[in-house]
Amino acid sequence: MKERFPEFDRSSGVLLNVSSLPGEYGIGMFSPDVVQFIDLINDMGFHWWQILPVTMIGWGNSPYSGLSTFAGNRLYICPQELMKKGLIYPEELNLFKYYGEPYSADYDFAKANSEKYLRLAFSRLTENLKEEIKEFENKNSSWLPDYALFMAIRKETGKNWRDWDEKLRKRDAAALKKKREELKEDVDFFMFEQYEFFTQWADIKEKAHARGVRIIGDLPFYVSTDSVDVWANQDIFQLDEDLNEKGVAGVPPDAFSATGQVWGNCLYDFKKQKKDNYSWWRKRISHCLELYDALRLDHFRAFYNYFSIPFGEETAANGIWEDGPREELLNLIKKDNPDAAFIAEDLGQIDEKCREFIDSLNIPTMRVFQFGFDGTPSCHIPYRYEHNHVAYTGTHDNNTTLGWLYELNEDARKYALKYCGFEGAGWGAGGPSCESTKAIIKTLMMSSANLVVLPFQDMLGYGSDTRMNIPGVAEGNWIYRLPYHLMATVDRDYFVQVNSVYNRFGHGIK
């Protein structure tokens, strides 16, 4: 059998979002703790670090419903790095430290706290830094001025853009120019915020590369309707004259939901995008590939066809399938980025024609161990993995593997564990010495999949209380955080062993 897409060496990685890292400021950020984590996974033989989108978060603190697909999350900007530039004084750092419990990200604290130290740093900008920010603005002129003005107006009004005055909502040029002048200080502040984010992230990426670790980013297919992306590019989305959505994204009814899911994102107008060769999408992808070394493309099936639900519907029952941009857009993306490594998220219901389309593209696809043991024939059972697959115990949307074992019925659990060579008592004893999760991890490491990615919670043998996200549940997600003392308990010797024995010391992209 001809081996398809050799983008990835045989290697392994760790899934942990930036927000989940330890640190002193209420949420994981671009602090020295990132380097400590990278050193840890590198010492164990992992050469990939996978994260969730680092863009500006929106509703529900979700990185998948951000206010901008281009702008970075200001909560990740580290005050210690601002101190190195003389923008915050050493004795001021204690004013911004967090003294709550370290097991979850405190978004309310982090939002208020980052506002304080970023505003303080902004008030102390030197002329040299102002010149650097101006250069950064010129380099990112396709999105940054719109973002800065959008955030400034949002701050002034306290409203989503569709509730602004009509001239601002519909982007009257004279009204925008006047508002930019009125809100100049805030506009400049949001420029500085993004300059600092990208400067600090570039430093993190450089340090990761120096240690042999590369970064897998994540790109949601859709953007939030309340985002600057829709406000600044109204003509490429399916909006009516009043700027309401003609249709919204979701998925149809299935075995898991009799009414389907209504996500609410506005849909792209691909016919209009085609007229300028999908320039917005291409800029978006190229921008991400400057941030990351490889890119996971979420909800990949929508490139083939997407589900359109009439605006205002409470269920997905009346939705229809519409054609996506297919090879036309994907070939342009590959032409723009010929050496890029992608991962196609092909989970969920994929019909035969869509599967043929995905398989024809020579892009690595995902396999998830937890989906292989639901009692039906499945491509996710490890003996069916091929070199072109990226294998996971679970994703950020899954329960932890130990939590999943607890949820399975007894027969399914016995079969899954027997498949992995674990028989007998003690499967539910969690923690870093958990034998059942280690058996599952070992099974993936033995598989033919070129790349195996493990959520750090599974490496620690943790249960449902450390789950990152429950799809369809509005509150309590994205908060899992890893304290210092627990990060150090991971069984380093075990992971060195399985990476070594199963030849996963590859160093990234071929």
Rosetta blueprint (number, residue, H / E / L):
1 M L
2 K L
3 E L
4 R L
5 F L
6 P L
7 E L
8 F E
9 D L
10 R L
11 S E
12 S E
13 G E
14 V E
15 L E
16 L L
17 N L
18 V H
19 S H
20 S H
21 L L
22 P L
23 G L
24 E L
25 Y L
26 G L
27 I L
28 G L
29 M L
30 F L
31 S L
32 P H
33 D H
34 V H
35 V H
36 Q H
37 F H
38 I H
39 D H
40 L H
41 I H
42 N H
43 D H
44 M L
45 G L
46 F L
47 H L
48 W E
49 W E
50 Q E
51 I L
52 L L
53 P L
54 V L
55 T E
56 M L
57 I L
58 G L
59 W H
60 G H
61 N H
62 S L
63 P L
64 Y L
65 S L
66 G L
67 L L
68 S L
69 T L
70 F L
71 A L
72 G E
73 N L
74 R H
75 L H
76 Y H
77 I L
78 C L
79 P H
80 Q H
81 E H
82 L H
83 M H
84 K H
85 K L
86 G L
87 L L
88 I L
89 Y L
90 P H
91 E H
92 E H
93 L H
94 N H
95 L H
96 F H
97 K L
98 Y L
99 Y L
100 G L
101 E L
102 P L
103 Y L
104 S E
105 A L
106 D L
107 Y H
108 D H
109 F H
110 A H
111 K H
112 A H
113 N H
114 S H
115 E H
116 K H
117 Y H
118 L H
119 R H
120 L H
121 A H
122 F H
123 S L
124 R L
125 L L
126 T L
127 E H
128 N H
129 L H
130 K H
131 E H
132 E H
133 I H
134 K H
135 E H
136 F H
137 E H
138 N H
139 K H
140 N L
141 S L
142 S L
143 W L
144 L H
145 P H
146 D H
147 Y H
148 A H
149 L H
150 F H
151 M H
152 A H
153 I H
154 R H
155 K H
156 E H
157 T H
158 G L
159 K L
160 N L
161 W H
162 R H
163 D H
164 W L
165 D L
166 E H
167 K H
168 L H
169 R H
170 K L
171 R L
172 D L
173 A H
174 A H
175 A H
176 L H
177 K H
178 K H
179 K H
180 R H
181 E H
182 E H
183 L L
184 K H
185 E H
186 D H
187 V H
188 D H
189 F H
190 F H
191 M H
192 F H
193 E H
194 Q H
195 Y H
196 E H
197 F H
198 F H
199 T H
200 Q H
201 W H
202 A H
203 D H
204 I H
205 K H
206 E H
207 K H
208 A H
209 H H
210 A H
211 R L
212 G L
213 V L
214 R E
215 I E
216 I E
217 G E
218 D E
219 L E
220 P L
221 F L
222 Y L
223 V L
224 S L
225 T L
226 D L
227 S L
228 V H
229 D H
230 V H
231 W H
232 A H
233 N L
234 Q H
235 D H
236 I H
237 F E
238 Q L
239 L E
240 D L
241 E L
242 D L
243 L L
244 N L
245 E E
246 K L
247 G E
248 V E
249 A E
250 G E
251 V E
252 P L
253 P L
254 D L
255 A L
256 F L
257 S L
258 A L
259 T L
260 G L
261 Q E
262 V E
263 W E
264 G E
265 N E
266 C E
267 L L
268 Y E
269 D L
270 F H
271 K H
272 K H
273 Q H
274 K H
275 K H
276 D L
277 N L
278 Y L
279 S H
280 W H
281 W H
282 R H
283 K H
284 R H
285 I H
286 S H
287 H H
288 C H
289 L H
290 E H
291 L H
292 Y L
293 D L
294 A E
295 L E
296 R E
297 L E
298 D L
299 H L
300 F H
301 R H
302 A H
303 F H
304 Y L
305 N E
306 Y E
307 F E
308 S E
309 I E
310 P E
311 F L
312 G L
313 E L
314 E L
315 T L
316 A L
317 A L
318 N L
319 G L
320 I E
321 W E
322 E E
323 D E
324 G L
325 P L
326 R H
327 E H
328 E H
329 L H
330 L H
331 N H
332 L H
333 I H
334 K H
335 K H
336 D H
337 N L
338 P L
339 D L
340 A L
341 A E
342 F E
343 I E
344 A E
345 E L
346 D L
347 L L
348 G L
349 Q L
350 I L
351 D L
352 E H
353 K H
354 C H
355 R H
356 E H
357 F H
358 I H
359 D H
360 S L
361 L L
362 N L
363 I L
364 P L
365 T E
366 M E
367 R E
368 V E
369 F H
370 Q H
371 F H
372 G H
373 F L
374 D L
375 G L
376 T L
377 P L
378 S L
379 C L
380 H L
381 I L
382 P H
383 Y H
384 R H
385 Y L
386 E L
387 H L
388 N L
389 H E
390 V E
391 A E
392 Y E
393 T L
394 G L
395 T L
396 H L
397 D L
398 N L
399 N L
400 T L
401 T H
402 L H
403 G H
404 W H
405 L H
406 Y H
407 E H
408 L L
409 N L
410 E H
411 D H
412 A H
413 R H
414 K H
415 Y H
416 A H
417 L H
418 K H
419 Y H
420 C L
421 G L
422 F L
423 E L
424 G L
425 A L
426 G L
427 W L
428 G L
429 A L
430 G L
431 G L
432 P L
433 S L
434 C L
435 E H
436 S H
437 T H
438 K H
439 A H
440 I H
441 I H
442 K H
443 T H
444 L H
445 M H
446 M H
447 S L
448 S L
449 A L
450 N L
451 L E
452 V E
453 V E
454 L E
455 P E
456 F H
457 Q H
458 D H
459 M H
460 L L
461 G L
462 Y L
463 G L
464 S H
465 D H
466 T H
467 R L
468 M L
469 N L
470 I L
471 P L
472 G L
473 V L
474 A L
475 E L
476 G L
477 N L
478 W L
479 I L
480 Y E
481 R L
482 L L
483 P L
484 Y H
485 H H
486 L H
487 M H
488 A L
489 T L
490 V L
491 D L
492 R H
493 D H
494 Y H
495 F H
496 V H
497 Q H
498 V H
499 N H
500 S H
501 V H
502 Y L
503 N L
504 R L
505 F L
506 G L
507 H L
508 G L
509 I E
510 K L
